[in-house]
């Protein structure tokens, strides 16, 4: 019998500045987040694949990308 144990957890978050117009919305939804262009890792990164699939699973298009970053640590 094979058992699997997670040794790493990958958390995906969306960040922006505290004065971003998204905070003027009465409710922040995934659909509402599509109003802005994003800085995202390239499509071959698993967390990017997951994010695109999360939008697709809700019948939404993927976020509009302003910058495709090759390095996640350099994104901020």
Secondary structure, 3 states (H helix, E strand, C coil): CCCCCCCCCCCCCCCCCCCCHHHHCCCCCHHHHCCCEEEEECCCCHHHHHHHHHHHHCCCCCCEEEEEECCHHHCC
